[in-house]
Amino acid sequence: MGDPRLLSGGISEALITTAAGLCVAIPSYIAYRHLRRRVDRIVAQMERDVVRFADALNDRGENAEQGE
């Protein structure tokens, strides 16, 4: 089977590496979700603004056709 002390060193290293990886991954994921939510809100606002702008252009064009 092998010497348990030698095996425990490898297991310990794997656990430390996993913990370090989680210390990086969790804050990174939180930051990603936060930034993604902000981008989604900005895109939604831009889409609303574009629709309002297109409606305003359309209304202006219809008024011009009617001679106003």
Z-matrix of the N, CA and C atoms (Angstrom, degrees):
N
C 1 1.452
C 2 1.526 1 110.60
N 3 1.265 2 118.22 1 -46.14
C 4 1.449 3 120.98 2 -178.41
C 5 1.513 4 111.26 3 121.27
N 6 1.292 5 113.96 4 169.70
C 7 1.464 6 120.80 5 -179.43
C 8 1.532 7 109.48 6 -78.81
N 9 1.322 8 118.77 7 123.78
C 10 1.465 9 121.05 8 -179.02
C 11 1.527 10 113.23 9 -60.05
N 12 1.318 11 117.18 10 -30.30
C 13 1.470 12 119.58 11 179.28
C 14 1.519 13 111.15 12 -66.85
N 15 1.309 14 117.15 13 -36.99
C 16 1.459 15 120.45 14 177.80
C 17 1.529 16 110.64 15 -68.71
N 18 1.320 17 116.65 16 -40.37
C 19 1.458 18 120.53 17 179.23
C 20 1.535 19 111.11 18 -67.35
N 21 1.317 20 116.81 19 -38.07
C 22 1.466 21 119.38 20 -178.14
C 23 1.518 22 111.62 21 -66.12
N 24 1.322 23 117.77 22 -30.25
C 25 1.470 24 120.41 23 176.66
C 26 1.515 25 111.36 24 -64.04
N 27 1.311 26 117.09 25 -41.80
C 28 1.463 27 121.06 26 178.60
C 29 1.513 28 112.17 27 -68.57
N 30 1.329 29 116.01 28 -39.18
C 31 1.463 30 120.00 29 178.48
C 32 1.524 31 109.91 30 -66.52
N 33 1.323 32 115.58 31 -41.95
C 34 1.466 33 119.80 32 178.78
C 35 1.525 34 110.95 33 -61.02
N 36 1.306 35 116.42 34 -43.37
C 37 1.478 36 120.46 35 179.16
C 38 1.531 37 110.84 36 -63.57
N 39 1.320 38 116.66 37 -40.19
C 40 1.467 39 120.36 38 178.88
C 41 1.526 40 110.88 39 -64.90
N 42 1.322 41 117.54 40 -40.81
C 43 1.464 42 120.81 41 179.09
C 44 1.529 43 111.40 42 -66.30
N 45 1.313 44 117.08 43 -40.41
C 46 1.469 45 120.79 44 178.48
C 47 1.527 46 110.16 45 -65.45
N 48 1.310 47 116.79 46 -42.10
C 49 1.458 48 120.97 47 178.05
C 50 1.527 49 111.15 48 -63.52
N 51 1.322 50 116.87 49 -41.19
C 52 1.462 51 121.21 50 178.10
C 53 1.524 52 110.77 51 -63.80
N 54 1.321 53 117.02 52 -44.57
C 55 1.469 54 120.67 53 179.21
C 56 1.525 55 110.91 54 -63.13
N 57 1.319 56 117.16 55 -41.66
C 58 1.468 57 120.23 56 178.39
C 59 1.525 58 110.60 57 -64.59
N 60 1.314 59 116.72 58 -40.43
C 61 1.457 60 120.56 59 177.92
C 62 1.518 61 111.89 60 -62.58
N 63 1.327 62 117.21 61 -40.99
C 64 1.460 63 120.99 62 177.96
C 65 1.527 64 111.47 63 -67.49
N 66 1.333 65 116.75 64 -34.80
C 67 1.470 66 120.47 65 177.68
C 68 1.528 67 111.34 66 -64.10
N 69 1.294 68 117.59 67 -27.41
C 70 1.460 69 121.57 68 176.74
C 71 1.530 70 110.62 69 -88.58
N 72 1.315 71 116.96 70 -42.06
C 73 1.469 72 120.96 71 -172.99
C 74 1.525 73 112.89 72 -69.70
N 75 1.310 74 118.61 73 -41.68
C 76 1.461 75 120.54 74 -175.33
C 77 1.530 76 111.81 75 -65.81
N 78 1.324 77 120.05 76 -51.03
C 79 1.475 78 118.52 77 176.56
C 80 1.528 79 112.82 78 -62.71
N 81 1.320 80 116.81 79 -34.44
C 82 1.459 81 119.72 80 178.08
C 83 1.521 82 110.84 81 -64.27
N 84 1.315 83 117.20 82 -41.61
C 85 1.459 84 121.52 83 179.19
C 86 1.524 85 110.84 84 -66.36
N 87 1.321 86 117.07 85 -40.55
C 88 1.467 87 120.74 86 178.09
C 89 1.526 88 110.00 87 -62.95
N 90 1.316 89 117.09 88 -44.75
C 91 1.465 90 120.75 89 178.62
C 92 1.529 91 110.84 90 -63.62
N 93 1.316 92 117.26 91 -40.58
C 94 1.465 93 121.26 92 178.41
C 95 1.523 94 110.86 93 -60.43
N 96 1.337 95 116.79 94 -47.84
C 97 1.465 96 120.18 95 -179.32
C 98 1.525 97 111.12 96 -62.73
N 99 1.329 98 116.93 97 -40.00
C 100 1.464 99 120.88 98 179.30
C 101 1.536 100 110.34 99 -63.04
N 102 1.322 101 115.77 100 -49.44
C 103 1.468 102 119.70 101 -179.04
C 104 1.524 103 111.19 102 -66.08
N 105 1.329 104 117.12 103 -38.45
C 106 1.459 105 120.60 104 179.04
C 107 1.531 106 111.09 105 -62.52
N 108 1.337 107 116.54 106 -40.42
C 109 1.465 108 120.89 107 178.32
C 110 1.527 109 110.20 108 -64.15
N 111 1.337 110 117.31 109 -40.33
C 112 1.463 111 120.06 110 178.14
C 113 1.525 112 111.23 111 -64.50
N 114 1.332 113 116.45 112 -42.38
C 115 1.466 114 120.32 113 178.79
C 116 1.527 115 110.26 114 -63.37
N 117 1.325 116 117.10 115 -42.79
C 118 1.467 117 120.37 116 178.97
C 119 1.525 118 111.06 117 -60.37
N 120 1.330 119 117.08 118 -40.74
C 121 1.466 120 120.22 119 178.43
C 122 1.523 121 111.58 120 -66.05
N 123 1.324 122 116.41 121 -41.04
C 124 1.468 123 120.07 122 179.10
C 125 1.522 124 110.32 123 -64.20
N 126 1.332 125 117.00 124 -43.95
C 127 1.463 126 121.06 125 179.91
C 128 1.529 127 110.30 126 -63.35
N 129 1.320 128 116.90 127 -41.95
C 130 1.466 129 119.92 128 179.11
C 131 1.528 130 110.46 129 -62.95
N 132 1.327 131 117.19 130 -41.59
C 133 1.463 132 120.60 131 178.56
C 134 1.531 133 110.58 132 -64.89
N 135 1.323 134 116.70 133 -40.86
C 136 1.470 135 120.18 134 178.05
C 137 1.525 136 110.50 135 -62.38
N 138 1.328 137 117.00 136 -41.12
C 139 1.458 138 119.92 137 179.28
C 140 1.529 139 111.04 138 -63.86
N 141 1.332 140 116.99 139 -41.12
C 142 1.471 141 119.80 140 177.46
C 143 1.523 142 110.61 141 -63.46
N 144 1.341 143 116.52 142 -41.78
C 145 1.464 144 120.36 143 179.79
C 146 1.526 145 111.68 144 -64.47
N 147 1.320 146 116.67 145 -39.48
C 148 1.469 147 120.49 146 179.41
C 149 1.528 148 110.22 147 -65.51
N 150 1.315 149 117.38 148 -41.37
C 151 1.464 150 120.63 149 178.60
C 152 1.523 151 110.05 150 -63.20
N 153 1.333 152 117.07 151 -44.84
C 154 1.467 153 119.95 152 178.18
C 155 1.524 154 111.00 153 -62.26
N 156 1.337 155 117.44 154 -40.18
C 157 1.457 156 121.84 155 179.25
C 158 1.529 157 110.30 156 -64.96
N 159 1.329 158 116.07 157 -44.85
C 160 1.467 159 119.67 158 179.83
C 161 1.530 160 110.29 159 -64.56
N 162 1.316 161 117.23 160 -39.32
C 163 1.465 162 120.28 161 177.04
C 164 1.528 163 110.85 162 -63.23
N 165 1.325 164 116.08 163 -41.40
C 166 1.464 165 119.57 164 179.34
C 167 1.526 166 110.68 165 -64.16
N 168 1.321 167 117.18 166 -41.13
C 169 1.465 168 120.47 167 177.54
C 170 1.519 169 110.69 168 -64.80
N 171 1.317 170 116.56 169 -41.00
C 172 1.453 171 121.10 170 179.82
C 173 1.531 172 110.42 171 -64.52
N 174 1.329 173 116.80 172 -44.89
C 175 1.468 174 120.49 173 178.28
C 176 1.527 175 110.92 174 -62.36
N 177 1.301 176 116.46 175 -38.99
C 178 1.476 177 120.68 176 179.25
C 179 1.519 178 110.50 177 -65.67
N 180 1.341 179 115.84 178 -40.82
C 181 1.459 180 119.70 179 179.12
C 182 1.528 181 112.05 180 -67.09
N 183 1.315 182 117.35 181 -37.37
C 184 1.459 183 120.84 182 178.31
C 185 1.531 184 110.48 183 -67.81
N 186 1.325 185 116.63 184 -38.34
C 187 1.478 186 120.23 185 178.67
C 188 1.528 187 110.81 186 -66.53
N 189 1.321 188 117.18 187 -35.85
C 190 1.458 189 121.03 188 179.56
C 191 1.537 190 110.40 189 -68.18
N 192 1.327 191 116.73 190 -37.02
C 193 1.455 192 120.76 191 179.61
C 194 1.520 193 111.35 192 -68.07
N 195 1.332 194 116.30 193 -29.91
C 196 1.460 195 120.02 194 -179.11
C 197 1.541 196 112.19 195 -85.20
N 198 1.327 197 116.10 196 -1.36
C 199 1.450 198 120.53 197 176.44
C 200 1.518 199 114.36 198 84.72
N 201 1.298 200 117.19 199 19.90
C 202 1.460 201 120.17 200 179.23
C 203 1.488 202 111.66 201 -90.61
